[in-house]
């Protein structure tokens, strides 16, 4: 569908003002109330800005910007980069943002907005455990097949995995950034960001296109992840993590909050359990979010690993050992496997290498886990 890259010329001046240091939604609203339009606010005198008590640092930054800003050039940039300006007056502006104390007055967007889809925000650890990764594989494809739009923060770890799994399942995903749209962070996710746009997904940011990935930006970004959601699912979270912050905001906004039950032996599960203790709904299968019939148990995805391997062979014995270990969500080191199966270390290491190549086991920081790449469409 063809859309304008901005609704009216005044929005261009809003974008210029929103790029000024220290001007967040509340101060921008104060300027609009004082001067009646964004263009009038931008073109006001320094004395008038002082009269409405704008911070000195913002006043100085605005004075530097004034001679540099050219609305025509900026408009051409938006068109060339396929970037849209979204304001509260736009039909694409999601009503959930209005639940925030400081709803965004301007959003930069690339891609397609979800239409008549439930939006499920999925967040998790930047350094996920194998269990957290397995939980992502369990939930995201099935939720996508149930026509959910998956939103996350494009961070490394489970955020990126949620976006990727959604794309692989043929779904629509929304990435809300803590940087500008021209400054994808981490850089390793540049291709993923392009894939999201190219597959009818959406990139969304509250920050100017060239804005760097500052820590404060990510903290503020989390409120948008919570506000955009119809439901929020936490896959894995430490107690002081960004995922926990998103979950707390979701609870404050009365968004249904779900948490996957965690491994009690994993420090990263502390946040999970705190959420559940504080009232988050426990989610052990996608149907807990969709209300539809349950899919296979978590271990079912892996149940057929090694079925074509002779159970009495070295490979078969290792598969069976890791199966039993998997049931309690643990892996095993090579020396533990060697001791348990009474095999020499050389034989164990060579066999594990073969199983890794065959994608029947995976190794994370020296620990081996039963693993099978999902082949479902």
matplotlib code that plots the C-alpha trace (Angstrom):
import matplotlib.pyplot as plt

x = [0.0, 1.3, 1.8, 3.3, 6.7, 5.3, 1.7, 2.4, 5.3, 5.0, 6.1, 9.5, 10.0, 8.9, 11.6, 14.2, 13.1, 13.0, 16.7, 17.7, 19.4, 17.1, 13.8, 11.7, 7.9, 7.0, 9.2, 8.2, 4.6, 5.4, 6.8, 3.8, 1.5, 3.5, 3.9, 1.0, 2.9, 6.2, 7.5, 6.7, 8.4, 11.5, 11.6, 11.0, 13.6, 16.1, 14.3, 11.1, 12.7, 14.1, 10.6, 9.2, 12.1, 13.9, 17.1, 20.3, 21.9, 18.8, 18.8, 22.4, 21.9, 18.8, 20.8, 23.4, 20.8, 18.7, 21.1, 21.7, 18.2, 16.6, 13.1, 13.3, 16.6, 15.2, 12.0, 14.1, 16.1, 12.9, 11.7, 15.0, 15.5, 11.8, 11.5, 8.1, 7.4, 4.7, 2.9, -0.1, -2.3, -1.3, -3.6, -0.5, 0.2, -0.7, -3.2, -1.1, 1.5, -1.1, -1.0, 2.4, 3.1, 5.3, 4.0, 6.3, 5.4, 7.4, 8.5, 10.7, 9.5, 10.6, 8.5, 4.9, 2.6, 0.7, -3.0, -5.5, -2.8, -2.2, 1.3, 3.3, 6.5, 9.1, 12.2, 15.1, 18.7, 21.5, 23.5, 20.9, 21.4, 20.7, 17.4, 16.4, 17.2, 15.1, 12.2, 12.5, 12.3, 9.3, 7.3, 8.1, 7.4, 4.1, 2.9, 3.8, 1.8, -1.1, -0.9, 0.8, 3.1, 6.3, 7.9, 11.3, 14.3, 16.9, 19.4, 21.9, 20.7, 17.0, 15.7, 17.5, 16.5, 12.8, 13.0, 14.8, 12.5, 9.5, 10.9, 11.7, 8.1, 6.8, 5.5, 5.7, 8.0, 8.6, 12.0, 12.0, 15.5, 17.5, 19.4, 18.6, 17.4, 20.7, 22.7, 21.7, 23.1, 24.7, 26.2, 26.1, 22.3, 22.4, 21.4, 18.6, 17.2, 17.2, 15.5, 12.8, 11.9, 12.2, 9.8, 7.0, 8.2, 8.8, 11.7, 10.7, 12.7, 12.0, 15.4, 16.8, 18.2, 21.8, 21.4, 24.0, 23.2, 23.3, 22.5, 19.7, 18.1, 17.7, 16.2, 13.5, 13.1, 11.8, 8.7, 7.7, 8.2, 5.8, 3.3, 3.1, 2.2, -1.1, 0.8, 4.4, 6.4, 9.7, 11.8, 14.8, 15.9, 18.3, 17.0, 18.5, 18.1, 16.4, 13.9, 12.9, 12.4, 10.2, 8.2, 7.7, 6.5, 4.1, 2.7, 2.2, 0.4, -1.8, -0.5, -0.9, 2.6, 3.9, 7.1, 8.6, 9.4, 13.1, 15.8, 16.3, 20.1, 20.5, 21.3, 19.5, 16.3, 16.1, 14.3, 11.8, 10.9, 10.6, 8.1, 6.0, 6.1, 4.8, 1.9, 3.1, 1.4, 3.4, 3.8, 5.0, 3.5, 2.3, -1.3, -1.0, -0.7, -3.0, -5.7, -5.4, -4.6, -1.2, 1.7, 4.2, 6.1, 9.5, 11.4, 9.3, 11.2, 14.3, 12.8, 13.8, 17.4, 19.6, 16.7, 18.6, 21.8, 22.6, 21.8, 24.8, 27.3, 29.5, 27.3, 24.1, 25.3, 26.2, 22.8, 21.0, 23.2, 22.5, 18.8, 18.6, 20.7, 18.4, 15.3, 16.7, 17.9, 21.6, 24.4, 27.6, 31.3, 33.4, 35.1, 31.8, 30.6, 33.9, 33.5, 29.8, 30.2, 33.7, 35.2, 38.6, 38.8, 40.1, 37.1, 34.6, 36.0, 36.1, 32.6, 31.3, 32.8, 31.0, 27.7, 28.2, 28.8, 25.6, 23.8, 22.7, 24.6, 25.9, 28.6, 28.4, 31.4, 32.7, 29.3, 27.5, 23.7, 21.3, 20.3, 18.5, 17.9, 14.2, 13.1, 9.5, 8.2]
y = [0.0, 3.4, 5.7, 9.2, 9.3, 12.0, 13.3, 17.0, 19.4, 20.2, 16.6, 17.3, 20.1, 17.7, 15.3, 18.1, 19.1, 15.5, 15.1, 17.9, 16.7, 16.7, 17.1, 14.1, 13.8, 15.9, 18.9, 18.6, 18.7, 21.9, 23.5, 22.6, 24.0, 27.3, 27.9, 26.1, 24.1, 22.3, 24.7, 27.7, 26.0, 25.3, 28.9, 30.6, 32.9, 31.9, 34.3, 32.5, 29.2, 30.5, 31.8, 28.3, 27.1, 24.7, 23.4, 25.3, 22.3, 21.8, 25.5, 25.4, 22.2, 23.7, 26.9, 24.7, 22.7, 25.7, 26.7, 23.1, 21.7, 21.7, 20.2, 19.5, 17.6, 15.7, 14.8, 13.5, 11.3, 9.8, 9.0, 7.5, 5.4, 4.3, 5.7, 6.8, 9.3, 8.1, 10.5, 10.0, 11.4, 8.6, 5.6, 3.3, 4.7, 1.8, 2.7, 0.8, 3.6, 5.9, 3.8, 5.1, 8.1, 9.5, 8.1, 8.8, 11.8, 10.6, 7.2, 6.3, 3.2, 1.0, -1.9, -2.9, -2.4, -5.5, -5.5, -7.3, -9.5, -10.2, -8.8, -10.9, -9.3, -12.0, -11.1, -13.0, -13.2, -11.8, -14.9, -17.6, -21.1, -24.0, -24.4, -20.8, -21.4, -24.6, -22.6, -20.1, -22.9, -24.4, -21.2, -18.8, -21.0, -22.2, -18.8, -17.5, -20.3, -19.2, -15.8, -13.9, -11.0, -11.4, -8.2, -8.0, -5.8, -7.1, -7.6, -10.5, -13.7, -14.6, -11.4, -12.0, -15.7, -14.8, -12.6, -15.2, -18.1, -15.9, -15.2, -18.8, -19.7, -17.2, -14.7, -11.0, -9.6, -6.1, -5.0, -2.0, -0.5, 1.4, 3.2, 4.9, 2.9, 3.7, 2.5, -1.1, -2.5, -4.9, -4.6, -8.4, -8.0, -5.7, -8.5, -9.6, -6.1, -6.1, -9.5, -8.2, -5.4, -7.5, -10.1, -7.6, -7.0, -3.7, -1.8, 0.9, 3.5, 6.5, 7.9, 9.8, 7.6, 8.2, 7.9, 5.7, 2.8, 4.5, 2.6, 5.0, 4.5, 0.8, 1.4, 3.7, 1.3, -1.4, 0.6, 0.5, -3.2, -3.6, -1.0, -2.5, -5.9, -7.7, -10.2, -10.5, -13.7, -13.9, -16.8, -16.3, -13.5, -12.5, -10.4, -7.1, -7.6, -5.6, -8.4, -8.0, -4.3, -4.9, -7.4, -4.9, -2.2, -4.8, -5.6, -1.8, -1.5, -4.5, -6.5, -10.3, -11.5, -15.0, -16.6, -20.0, -22.1, -22.0, -24.4, -24.0, -24.8, -21.8, -18.4, -16.8, -18.4, -16.2, -13.5, -16.0, -17.3, -13.8, -13.0, -16.1, -15.5, -12.0, -13.2, -13.8, -16.8, -19.9, -20.8, -24.3, -24.5, -22.0, -22.8, -21.0, -17.8, -18.6, -20.6, -23.2, -26.9, -27.8, -28.9, -31.6, -31.5, -29.7, -33.0, -34.3, -32.1, -34.0, -37.4, -39.0, -38.0, -41.1, -43.4, -44.7, -45.3, -48.6, -48.2, -50.4, -48.5, -45.7, -43.1, -44.8, -45.0, -41.3, -40.3, -42.3, -40.8, -37.3, -38.0, -38.9, -35.8, -33.7, -34.6, -32.6, -29.8, -30.5, -31.3, -33.2, -32.6, -35.0, -36.2, -36.9, -38.9, -40.8, -41.7, -42.6, -44.8, -46.1, -45.0, -43.5, -39.8, -40.1, -42.2, -39.9, -36.7, -38.2, -39.5, -36.2, -34.4, -36.8, -36.2, -32.5, -32.6, -34.7, -32.1, -34.6, -32.9, -29.4, -28.0, -24.8, -23.8, -27.3, -28.9, -31.2, -31.2, -33.3, -31.1, -31.3, -28.5, -28.0, -29.0, -27.8, -25.2]
z = [0.0, -1.0, 2.0, 2.4, 4.2, 6.4, 7.0, 6.7, 6.5, 10.2, 11.0, 9.4, 12.0, 14.7, 13.6, 13.8, 17.3, 18.5, 17.5, 19.9, 23.1, 26.1, 24.2, 25.1, 24.7, 27.7, 26.7, 23.1, 24.1, 26.1, 23.0, 20.9, 23.6, 23.7, 20.0, 18.3, 15.7, 15.3, 12.7, 14.9, 17.8, 15.6, 14.3, 17.6, 19.1, 21.8, 24.2, 23.6, 24.3, 27.5, 28.4, 28.2, 30.3, 27.9, 29.3, 28.4, 26.7, 24.5, 23.6, 22.6, 20.5, 18.8, 17.9, 16.2, 14.4, 13.0, 10.2, 9.2, 8.9, 5.5, 5.4, 1.6, 1.9, 4.9, 3.0, 0.1, 2.5, 3.9, 0.5, -0.7, 2.5, 2.5, 6.0, 7.4, 10.1, 12.4, 14.8, 17.1, 14.3, 11.9, 11.5, 12.0, 15.4, 17.8, 20.5, 23.1, 23.1, 24.6, 27.8, 28.5, 30.8, 28.0, 24.7, 21.7, 19.7, 16.7, 15.4, 12.5, 10.6, 7.7, 6.5, 6.9, 9.9, 11.3, 10.4, 12.6, 14.2, 17.8, 18.7, 21.1, 22.5, 23.2, 25.2, 26.7, 27.6, 25.4, 26.5, 26.5, 27.9, 25.6, 27.5, 26.6, 23.0, 23.0, 24.5, 21.7, 19.1, 20.9, 21.1, 18.3, 15.2, 16.7, 17.7, 14.2, 12.6, 14.8, 13.0, 15.9, 15.0, 17.0, 18.4, 20.0, 20.4, 17.8, 20.5, 20.4, 21.9, 22.2, 20.7, 17.4, 17.6, 18.0, 14.9, 12.9, 13.9, 13.0, 9.6, 9.0, 9.8, 7.3, 9.8, 10.4, 13.0, 14.5, 15.7, 18.0, 18.2, 20.8, 18.0, 14.7, 11.7, 9.9, 12.9, 13.5, 16.7, 17.0, 13.5, 13.1, 12.9, 9.9, 7.5, 9.9, 9.9, 6.1, 6.1, 8.4, 6.1, 2.9, 4.4, 5.3, 8.8, 10.5, 12.0, 14.5, 16.4, 18.5, 17.6, 14.6, 11.9, 12.8, 16.6, 18.2, 20.4, 23.8, 27.0, 27.9, 24.5, 25.2, 28.6, 27.0, 24.1, 26.5, 27.3, 23.7, 23.6, 26.4, 25.1, 21.6, 22.9, 23.3, 25.4, 26.6, 26.9, 28.8, 27.6, 30.0, 32.2, 34.9, 37.8, 36.6, 32.8, 30.2, 29.8, 33.4, 32.9, 29.9, 31.9, 34.8, 32.4, 30.8, 34.2, 34.9, 31.6, 32.4, 29.5, 30.0, 31.1, 30.6, 31.6, 30.6, 33.7, 34.2, 35.3, 39.1, 38.6, 36.2, 37.6, 34.6, 35.8, 38.8, 36.9, 35.4, 38.8, 40.3, 37.5, 38.2, 42.0, 41.3, 39.2, 35.7, 34.0, 33.6, 29.9, 29.2, 25.7, 23.0, 23.7, 27.0, 25.0, 22.1, 23.8, 21.0, 21.3, 22.7, 20.5, 21.4, 24.6, 24.7, 24.5, 21.6, 19.2, 20.2, 20.9, 17.6, 17.8, 17.1, 16.3, 13.3, 15.3, 16.8, 20.5, 21.5, 19.4, 20.9, 19.2, 20.4, 24.0, 23.9, 22.5, 25.2, 27.9, 26.7, 26.4, 30.1, 30.8, 28.6, 30.7, 33.6, 31.3, 31.8, 29.4, 30.0, 29.6, 27.6, 30.7, 32.4, 29.4, 29.4, 33.0, 32.8, 29.7, 30.6, 27.3, 26.7, 26.1, 22.5, 21.5, 23.3, 21.7, 18.1, 18.5, 19.8, 16.8, 14.5, 16.3, 16.1, 12.4, 12.1, 14.2, 16.8, 19.6, 20.2, 22.4, 24.4, 26.4, 26.7, 27.6, 25.2, 24.7, 22.7, 19.8, 16.5, 14.0, 13.4, 9.9, 10.3, 7.8]

ax = plt.figure().add_subplot(projection="3d")
ax.plot(x, y, z, "-o")
ax.set_aspect("equal")
plt.show()
